[in-house]
Amino acid sequence: MVGFSIVLCTFNGKSRLTPTLAHIAALRLPSNYKAELVFVDNASTDGTAAFAVESWKNLGEPFPIHVIEEKRAGKGYAVENGYDSAQYSYILTVDDDNWLNPDYLIKAVALFAAHPQVSILQGMSEAVLEGSPPTWYNDPRITKQLVIGGPFEASCYFPKNYFYVWGAGLIIKRDDWITLRERGLSFLTSKLPGKAAGEDSELGLGLALLGKQAYYSTELRFKHYMPIGRLTWDKLKQNYEVLGYVSYYMSLYAIIIDVVRAGKKFSPLMFKIQFFKKWFEHSSLLTLKQHVAYWVMPKEEYYQLMLAEYYSRLKWYNQLSKNVMKDVEKIESWAIPLLAENKDFRWP
């Protein structure tokens, strides 16, 4: 059916939902398009689902709301459940702190019409800060990690094989998601409590393997609410440590793809060698002095965030590599057959 399935996944998001739902209710629908709100309650304990239903009713119920209960803690499970439940031709992902512009859907339809080869649309976010920004906020290398601004300077097609999309404000075609699920895609990332990151990169990778084109537009705009608690240096460092968790899995994907392209057979020993080779290549970009300073003289500087991610990656290797062959089986079940069909794909 032609329309938009707006998927909103939340864990204990009750305190953030009022403006988010109000902005969704204010969306203008394109002519002949329908919409639904797929609300996924991800193991919340604060009455989030009931609050959302009551709030939506008070907003006039501009289109139906469908509440999905995902009892397994982990955003990856919630996103899969929400996408699987979508009924309409386009799936739009909204986080519980995203406030969509009223013309978001109208702009999206116009962009798909202007770029018929595009299957993925990425929007631009504007931060709404609670309180004054910290000094590091002016560094775009940092704010990008907070999903503020956009992945590129101006509207453009994503470079070939570049698949690092942001889940917030992302629009994909439902048929593409169905294809990926039929091929066996199941997220590895974002399925641990407190590690809500990485599933968007896995989705982007899957779509890239399908040969789908992504487009970033500065016309697709939404606001990203940032409470004061998210703007501390300690919280920022925690975010980069979560990136280490994501980077572990992205390294696994990259190594498997490289091994397959080289016609070799994957093994835990090969993974260990290649993982640490890539880790040393990345960490050597920083000086010995910076490595030492990270441990003995913490500072609010970007290089310390990079090191937080690098060292976190090692921690996650120690925890997750014990089950690496199980993860390899999952990747090989869906990604490798697609890789065989897409001869042009190379890891970016």
C-alpha positions in Angstrom: 0.0 0.0 0.0 1.3 3.5 -0.9 2.1 5.4 2.2 4.5 5.8 5.2 5.0 3.5 8.1 6.6 5.7 10.8 8.5 3.5 13.1 9.3 4.9 16.6 11.2 2.6 19.0 11.7 3.6 22.6 12.9 2.3 25.9 11.4 4.3 28.9 10.9 7.3 26.6 7.8 8.6 28.3 9.4 11.9 29.3 10.6 12.6 25.8 7.5 11.6 23.8 5.2 14.6 24.1 6.9 16.9 21.5 8.0 14.0 19.4 4.4 12.7 19.0 3.1 16.3 18.4 5.5 16.8 15.5 4.5 13.4 14.0 0.8 14.4 14.3 1.5 17.7 12.5 3.0 16.0 9.5 1.3 16.9 6.2 0.5 13.8 4.1 1.2 13.9 0.4 -1.8 13.5 -1.9 -3.1 9.9 -2.1 -0.7 8.8 0.6 -1.6 7.1 3.9 0.3 6.8 7.1 0.6 4.8 10.3 2.6 5.1 13.5 4.3 1.9 14.4 5.1 2.4 18.1 7.5 -0.2 19.5 7.8 -0.3 23.2 11.2 -1.9 23.9 10.8 -3.5 27.3 9.9 -0.2 29.0 8.9 0.0 32.6 7.6 3.6 32.8 4.2 3.1 31.2 5.5 4.5 27.8 3.0 2.6 25.6 -0.1 3.6 27.5 1.1 7.2 27.6 1.8 7.2 23.8 -1.7 5.8 23.1 -3.4 8.4 25.3 -1.2 11.3 23.9 -2.0 10.2 20.3 -5.7 10.2 21.1 -5.4 13.7 22.6 -3.6 14.8 19.4 -6.7 13.8 17.3 -5.3 10.5 16.0 -4.5 11.9 12.5 -3.6 8.3 11.4 -3.6 5.0 13.2 -1.2 4.0 15.9 -0.1 0.4 16.2 1.6 -0.5 19.5 4.2 -3.3 19.3 5.6 -4.8 22.5 9.2 -6.0 22.1 10.1 -7.6 25.4 13.7 -8.4 24.4 15.8 -5.5 25.6 17.9 -4.1 22.7 17.1 -1.5 20.0 18.0 -4.0 17.3 15.2 -6.3 18.2 12.8 -3.3 18.4 13.8 -2.0 14.9 13.4 -5.4 13.3 10.0 -5.9 14.9 8.9 -2.4 13.9 10.0 -2.8 10.3 8.5 -6.3 10.0 5.2 -4.8 11.2 5.2 -1.9 8.7 2.3 -2.0 6.2 3.1 0.9 3.8 5.5 1.3 0.9 8.0 3.5 2.8 9.5 3.1 6.3 10.5 6.2 8.2 12.5 5.8 11.3 12.0 8.3 14.1 13.8 8.3 17.4 12.0 9.4 20.5 13.9 12.7 20.6 13.4 13.6 16.9 11.0 16.3 15.9 10.1 16.1 12.2 9.4 19.2 10.2 5.8 19.3 9.0 6.8 18.9 5.3 9.0 15.9 5.9 6.8 13.4 4.0 6.0 15.8 1.2 9.7 16.5 0.7 10.4 12.8 0.7 7.9 12.0 -2.0 9.3 14.9 -4.1 12.9 13.7 -3.7 12.0 10.1 -4.6 10.3 11.5 -7.8 13.3 13.7 -8.7 15.8 10.8 -8.1 14.0 7.6 -9.2 17.2 5.6 -8.8 17.3 6.3 -5.1 16.0 3.8 -2.5 17.2 5.5 0.7 16.8 9.0 1.9 18.8 10.6 4.7 17.7 13.8 6.3 19.5 16.7 8.2 19.1 17.3 11.9 19.3 20.5 13.9 20.1 20.3 17.6 17.8 21.7 20.2 20.0 22.1 23.3 18.9 22.1 26.9 21.2 24.7 28.3 24.4 26.3 26.9 26.6 24.1 24.7 30.0 22.9 26.1 33.2 24.0 24.5 33.7 20.9 22.5 30.3 21.4 20.8 31.8 23.5 18.1 33.9 20.6 16.8 31.9 19.0 13.8 33.9 15.8 14.2 32.2 15.3 17.5 28.7 16.6 16.7 28.4 14.2 13.8 28.7 11.4 16.2 25.7 12.9 18.1 23.6 12.8 14.9 23.7 16.6 14.5 23.8 18.2 11.1 24.3 15.8 8.2 26.8 13.2 6.8 27.9 15.6 4.0 28.2 19.3 3.5 25.5 19.6 0.9 22.7 17.5 -0.6 24.3 14.7 -2.6 24.2 11.0 -3.5 26.1 8.8 -1.2 29.5 7.7 -2.6 29.4 4.3 -4.2 29.5 1.5 -1.6 29.4 4.0 1.3 26.6 2.7 3.6 27.0 4.6 6.9 23.5 6.0 7.3 21.9 7.5 10.4 18.8 5.7 11.6 17.2 9.0 12.7 15.0 10.4 10.0 16.0 7.6 7.6 13.5 6.5 4.9 13.8 3.2 3.1 11.5 1.2 0.8 9.6 -1.5 2.5 10.2 -3.9 -0.4 13.9 -3.6 0.2 13.5 -4.5 3.9 11.4 -7.5 3.0 14.1 -8.7 0.5 16.8 -8.4 3.2 14.7 -10.3 5.7 13.9 -13.0 3.2 17.6 -13.3 2.5 18.2 -13.8 6.2 19.3 -10.4 7.6 19.3 -10.2 11.4 21.2 -7.5 13.2 24.2 -8.4 15.2 24.6 -5.0 16.7 22.3 -3.0 19.0 21.0 -6.1 20.8 22.6 -5.5 24.1 21.0 -3.3 26.7 22.6 0.1 26.7 24.3 -0.4 23.3 21.7 1.2 21.0 23.9 1.7 18.0 25.0 0.0 14.8 21.8 -1.5 13.4 21.6 1.5 11.0 25.1 0.7 9.6 24.1 -3.0 9.2 20.9 -1.9 7.4 22.9 0.4 5.2 25.4 -2.4 4.4 22.5 -4.7 3.5 21.0 -2.1 1.1 24.4 -1.4 -0.4 24.8 -5.1 -1.1 21.5 -5.0 -2.8 22.9 -2.3 -5.0 20.6 0.4 -3.7 21.4 4.1 -4.0 21.2 6.5 -1.0 20.7 10.2 -1.2 21.2 12.9 1.5 19.1 16.0 1.4 19.3 19.2 3.4 15.6 19.7 2.6 14.6 16.8 4.8 14.9 18.4 8.2 14.2 17.4 11.8 15.2 18.6 15.2 17.2 16.5 17.6 16.5 17.3 21.2 19.6 17.1 23.4 18.9 17.3 27.2 21.7 18.6 29.4 22.6 15.1 30.6 23.7 14.1 27.1 26.1 17.1 26.8 28.6 16.1 29.5 32.0 14.9 28.6 31.5 11.6 30.5 28.4 10.9 28.5 30.1 11.8 25.2 33.0 9.4 26.1 30.5 6.7 26.8 29.0 7.2 23.3 32.5 6.7 21.8 33.0 3.5 23.9 29.7 2.2 22.4 31.2 3.0 19.0 33.9 0.5 19.9 31.2 -2.1 20.2 29.9 -1.2 16.8 33.4 -1.1 15.3 34.1 -4.6 16.4 31.2 -5.9 14.3 32.0 -3.6 11.4 35.5 -5.0 11.5 34.1 -8.5 11.4 32.0 -7.7 8.4 34.9 -6.1 6.6 37.3 -8.9 7.3 34.8 -11.6 6.1 34.1 -9.6 2.9 37.8 -9.2 2.3 38.4 -12.9 2.9 35.6 -13.9 0.5 36.8 -11.5 -2.2 40.3 -13.1 -1.9 38.9 -16.6 -2.3 40.1 -17.6 1.2 38.5 -19.4 4.1 37.6 -17.6 7.3 39.1 -18.8 10.6 39.2 -17.4 14.1 43.0 -17.1 13.8 42.7 -15.1 10.6 40.2 -12.9 12.2 42.4 -12.2 15.1 45.4 -11.3 12.9 43.3 -9.0 10.6 41.5 -7.5 13.5 44.6 -6.4 15.3 46.3 -5.4 12.1 43.4 -2.9 11.5 43.4 -1.8 15.1 47.1 -1.0 15.0 46.7 0.9 11.7 44.0 3.0 13.3 45.6 3.6 16.7 49.0 4.4 15.1 47.4 7.6 13.7 47.8 9.0 17.2 51.1 9.7 18.9 52.6 7.7 21.8 52.2 10.9 23.9 48.5 11.0 23.2 48.1 7.3 24.1 49.9 7.9 27.4 47.9 11.1 28.1 44.7 9.2 27.6 45.5 7.1 30.7 47.4 9.5 32.9 46.1 12.9 32.0 42.5 12.8 30.7 41.5 15.9 28.7 38.4 17.1 26.9 40.0 16.7 23.5 38.9 14.9 20.4 41.9 12.5 20.3 40.8 11.2 23.7 37.4 10.3 22.3 39.1 8.4 19.4 41.2 6.5 21.9 38.1 5.7 23.9 36.7 4.1 20.8 39.9 2.2 20.0 40.4 0.8 23.4 36.7 -0.1 23.7 37.1 -2.0 20.5 39.7 -4.2 22.2 37.5 -4.8 25.2 34.7 -5.9 22.9 37.0 -8.2 21.0 37.9 -9.9 24.2 34.2 -10.3 25.1 32.7 -11.2 21.7 35.3 -13.0 19.7 34.7 -16.2 21.8 31.5 -16.6 19.7 32.9 -15.3 16.5 32.0 -18.3 14.4 28.3 -18.0 15.4 28.4 -14.5 14.2 30.2 -15.5 11.0 27.5 -18.1 10.3 24.8 -15.4 10.5 26.8 -13.0 8.2 27.5 -15.8 5.7 23.9 -16.8 5.6 22.7 -13.5 4.1 25.6 -11.1 3.3 27.9 -13.4 1.4 25.3 -14.6 -1.2 24.4 -10.9 -1.8 28.2 -10.2 -2.2 28.4 -12.9 -4.8 25.6 -11.1 -6.8 27.1 -7.7 -6.4 30.5 -7.9 -8.0 31.1 -4.2 -7.7 30.8 -3.9 -3.9 34.0 -3.1 -2.1 34.4 -2.2 1.6 34.6 1.6 1.8 
